[in-house]
């Protein structure tokens, strides 16, 4: 006789653990099992936020639900800049450990090294799950298997395959919150970090703009503002990045500043940019404007050609342009853009509108938010909602 469960959770990550704990607490006596393909739960969760675990953000929807959940499992939070919420110890691995212990204490069965290789809907209701040669029956199934980013941590897109097999639509999957590759040679700027305003243009129209720290690599541009921008880039789009390295100044202020600096006798063109931008950026901007960095700055105020080059320098500093080549791949992307269409899922219960008893949570859904805790918050919130709904469904069937 096949082993059966009232609730089976595929994936022991953030949303899966939140769902399993919530369901087990709200429906005592109901059998809840988690199937995790890796040798321990929460591998990706333990690595998130550079190991600090940016749990949520004060700007997220239904924040109280998530805060109450963490309070109920004894995880204290602290708030930092831009509303980011972290565990008080700032140890991501400890969050995974506490959640796993809590799930076990609530009677949740956690099956490690148990990759679900197949899934079938039963005509009379419920689902068959296959782990190698073994098969199990579950009345309700939650797909909490994550997206495709960081495949080494277990998120290899399995949930999308199961969703499609059960009739769901999956929007194109694209790596998001990642570095952006550009056509131009960035070797001279490699390793540079600078505050700037980045804007993304498509067909001459600005579609994204944000200030923050920009990081230059030899073939790509990164930084939180750039990663947020990456969410708006698609493979078939022809985009251009524009970077303003002097965004805190008005246009007339930049002109006056450059004229004043270049009027100082004895300074070279490169020296005239000291304290305004970092040296590698100064050299890059001067070269782009056709100005010899070693020449005396004052000569560019004496002739019409020099004045034109000074105008070009202003544009080089305030409007650096790079043609988008593509996005860094899945091993660098923090999240997946695309997934199971939200229109096919009940947003309050996370239950499929096509298959009763099938639920979705976390990154498998077509949601991707900006950096700062939004994506992890979405995982907790959808997991909690699914856990509540599955518990209620099981309780009703018992009555």
N, C-alpha and C positions, 0 to 999 in steps of 0.2 A: 504494500500500500504506500502510495506517495506521501511524503511528509507535506503537510499543508500549513499555511500561515494565514492569519487574517490580514496582515499587512506585510508586504515585502518592499524594502527600500533598496534600490539599486544605486549604490554609491555611498561610501562612508566619509564624505567630505562635509563641508559646512552645512549646506542645506539638508543633506541626508541625516546627519546627526541631530540637527534641530527638529526635523520632522519626527524622527524616531522617538526622541525624548518627549516631545509634545504629545504624540499619539499614545504612548505607553502611560503617560501620566493621566490623560483624560479618559482613557478607556481601560480600567483595571481588569486584568484577566484576559485581555485580548493579546493574541500572539503577534509580536512584532520582530521582524528579522531584517538585518542589514547585510547586504552582500557587497563586499569590497574586494576588488581585483588585486590590490597590492597587499604587502605583508603587514601593513598597519593602516589605521584610519588617518584621515586628514593630512596626507603628505603635502598636498598643495597648500592647505590651510596653514600648516606649520612653517611654510616658507614665505607666506604673504607679508607684504609691508616690510620687505627686507628683514624678515624675522621678528618684526615688532607687532604685526597683526593689526592693521587699520580696520577695526571691526565695523565702524559705521561713521556717520557724519550727522551733525546736528541739523543739516539741511535736508535730510532724507524724509520721505513720507512715512507715516505711521511709526515714528521713532520710538514712542512709548512701548509699543509691543515688543520691539527688539530689546530695549533697555530692561523691561520687566522680565524678559526671558533670561537675560544674563544675570539679573539680580536673583532669579529663582535657582540658578545653578551656582551662585556664589562667586561670580566673576565681577570684580570691581573694575570700573572704567575711569579713565581720565580724558579730559578734553584738551586738545592742543590747537595750534593755529589753524585757521580756516575751517573750524568746526570738526576737525578729525577726532574720532574717538578710538582710544587704544585700551587694551587691558592695562591695569595699573602697573603691573610688572614689566609691560612691554615685551613679553615673551610669547610668541605665537605658539610655540610647541606646548606651552602650559595650557593654552586654551583648548587645544586638541585633546590633551591628556584629561582635563577636567570633564569635557563633554563626553569623552569615551567612557570614563568612570561613571558618570551620571547615567548614561544610557544603560550600562550594565546593571547599575543599582536599581533601575526601573524595570529590569527583567527583559531588556532587549537582547536578542540573540545576535551577536556579531560574528559573521563568517568572513575570515580573512583568506587571502589567496583564492578567492571564489569569484572568478570572472563569469558573468552571465554571457553565455555564447549564443543563446537563442531565446526567443520569447513568442508565445502564441496566445491569442485570445480564444477562450473556450466558448463554444456556442451557447452554453447554459449560464455563462457568466464566470468571471475570474480569469486567471492566466496561468499558463504553464511556463515555468522558467527552467532553463537548462544550464547546468554547470558541468561542462565536460559531458560525461556519460550519465550523470545524475540529472533527475528532473524533480521539480517541486511545483506545488500548486499554491497560488496566492489569490485570495479574494479581491484584494486591492494591491496595486503596484504603484510605487512612486519612482519615476525616472529622475534621479538626482545625480546623474553620472558626469556632470560637468560639460565643458566645451572641448576645444582642441588645443588650447594653449598649454605649454609645458607638458608635453606628452609623457616625458620621463617620470612625471609625478602621478600618472595614471589617467589623465584626461585625454583620451584618444578619439572622442566623438562617437562612442558606442550608442549613446542615447538617441542620436539623430537617426541611426540605422533602424533601431527599434520603432521609433516614432513613424518613420516613413512606411515601414512594413505594416503598421496598424492604421495607415491611411492619412497620417498627418502631413502637412506641408512644412517644409523647412526652407527658410530664407537663406540665400547664399552666405556661406561661412567665410569670414575674412578675419585675419588677425587684427586686433585692435589694442589701443593703448601700447603702442610700440614705436620704435624709431622709424623715421621716414628716410628712405634712400633718395638721393638726388643725383642728377646727371653731372653736375659740376664737380671738379676736383677740389676736395676740402683738405688736402694734405697739410697745407700751411696753417690751417685752423684746428687741426686734430688736438684734442685734449682741452680746448678752450671752453670755459664756462662763462657766460655773461648774461646779465639781466637784459631783457629785450621784449618787444611786442611782436608776436608772430601772427601772420594773417594768411589764410588760404584762399586762393582765387581759382575759380573755374570759369573758363570762357570769359574772363575779364570781370567777373562778378565775385565780390568777397562773400564767402560762405562761412567763415570762421575767423575769430580774432581773440587773442588772449595774451596777457602779460605773464612773464615768469622767467625762470632761468633756462637758457638754451645751452645745450651741450653739443659740441661739434665732434664728429668722428671722421675718419678718413673717407667714408663713403655715405655717411648719413648724418642726420640731425636728430637729437633727442632732447630730453627734459620733459617735465610734467606738462607744460603748455603744448609742446609738440606732440606728446602722446595723446593728449586730449584731442588735438587736431586730427590725429590719424584715424579717428572714428568716422571722419567725413570723406575719407579717400577710398575710392573703389578702383578695382583693377582696370575698368574700362574708362576711367575718367582722366582727362588731361588737366592736371592741376599745376599751380605755381605757388611756391611759398615766398612771402615777402617778410623780411625781418627789419624792424626798426630798432637799432641799437641805442638810439638817443630819444626814445619815446616820451621821456619826461619833459622834454623841451618843445615849445612851439616852433614852427618853421622859422619865424623871424628871429627867434632867440638863437637857433643854431647858426643862422647866417651871421648874426652879430658876433657870436662867440668865435666862429672860425676866422672872421675878418680880424677880430681883435688878437687872436693867437698868432695868426700869420703876419701880423704887423710888428711883432716883437723881433727886433733885429738880432741876428746871431743864431736864432733857432732854426733847425732843419725842419722839413715838413713833418717828419715822424715825431720830432720833439714837440711840435706844436699841438699834437693830439694827446700829449701826456695828461693824465688824470681824467680825460674824457672817455677814452676806450682803452682796453688792454692792448699791449704791444702787437701781438699777432693780428688782432682785428684792425689796428691802425695800418699795418703794412698791407693787409688785404684790401682795405678801402682805398688806400693811396694808389695801389697798383691798378685796381679797377677803374679809378678815375684818371689813370694815365699820368700820375705825379710821381716823380723820382723822390723816394723817401729821404735821400741824403742831401738833396738840394736845399738851399736856404729858403725858408718859407716866404720871406718878404717879396721875393721876385714874382710870386704868383698874384701880387696885388698891383703890379706895375703895367702889365700888358693885358689886352683884351683876351688873348689866348689863355693867360694865366687865370684870369677871373672866371673864364668859362670852366676851366679845370677845377677851380674851387667850388663852383656850382655843382659840378659832377661829383666832387668829394662829398658834398652835403647829401646828395642822393644816395651815394654809396653807403653812407652811415645810416640814413633814415629809410632806405628802400632797397636793401640787398635782396636780389631775386635768385631763386633756385628752382629749377624745373624738377618736378617730382618724377622719380624713376619707378618707385614702388615702395612697398612696406617690408620691414624686417619680418621674418617668418614666425612660425608657431612657437619656436623655442625661445623667442624674445617677447612675444605678445603676452600681456598680462591677462587679457580676456578675449573672448570670441564675440565678434559682431555677427549677428544673424542667429538663426535657430528656429525652433518650433514656433509657428505663428501664434501670437497672443490672441488673435481673434478666434482661434480654435480651442481656447482654454478659458474656463471660468476664472476671472481674475481674483475672486474672493476665496474660492475653495481650491483653486489650482487643478480642478478635475477636467479631464478632456470632455469636450462637447460631442466628440465622435464615439468615444469608447467609455461607457460607464465603468468606474473602478480604476481607471488609469489616471494618474496624477503626474504633474510636472513641477519641478522646482529648480531654482538656481540657473546656472549658465546654459543649460540645455535650451532654455527659452530665448526668444528673440528680444533680448534686452542687453544693452551695454551702456553703462554710465561713465561719467568722467572719473579721473583719479580722485582719491580722497575718501575712500570708504563706501562709495555708492554701490559698487558691484557686490561687495561682500554683504552689505546691508540687504541687497535684493535677495541674496542667497538665504540669509537668515529669515527674512520676512516671508518669502514664498514657502520655505520649509515649514515655518510655524503655521502658516495658513493651511498647507496641505496636511500637516499632522493633525490639526484640529478637525478638519473636514473628514479625514479618514477615520478618526476616532468616533466622530458623530455617526458616521455611516455604519460602523461596526456595532455601535451601541444600539442603533435603531433596528438592526437585523436580529439582535439578541432579544429585544422586547417582545 
